[in-house]
Amino acid sequence: MNIKSLKIIKVYPLLISIKMIKEMKVAFFSTQKYDREFFLRENDKFGFNLVFHESHLKEETLGLAAGFKVICVFVNDCITENMLI
């Protein structure tokens, strides 16, 4: 699996359909309790399907990103060129 097809997007609430919102699955990696609390609180406005992983994203854990259109990584994640190709 690779994440080449994933794109960085900006979300404009007025332009997103209800169907897109309910289908939007977002995987977060390297999350801490305070990260989850913040994103869950902000997500009340959007209703995305958020999944949080405490593990870092790296080649060995890339399978956890399968099926997600959006992933969120933090500074301690290790994204290699092989993962993007």
Secondary structure as GFF3:
##gff-version 3
##sequence-region A 1 85
A	DSSP	three_ten_helix	13	15	.	.	.	ID=ss1
A	DSSP	alpha_helix	18	23	.	.	.	ID=ss2
A	DSSP	beta_strand	25	28	.	.	.	ID=ss3
A	DSSP	alpha_helix	33	43	.	.	.	ID=ss4
A	DSSP	beta_strand	49	52	.	.	.	ID=ss5
A	DSSP	three_ten_helix	59	65	.	.	.	ID=ss6
A	DSSP	beta_strand	70	72	.	.	.	ID=ss7
A	DSSP	alpha_helix	81	84	.	.	.	ID=ss8
###
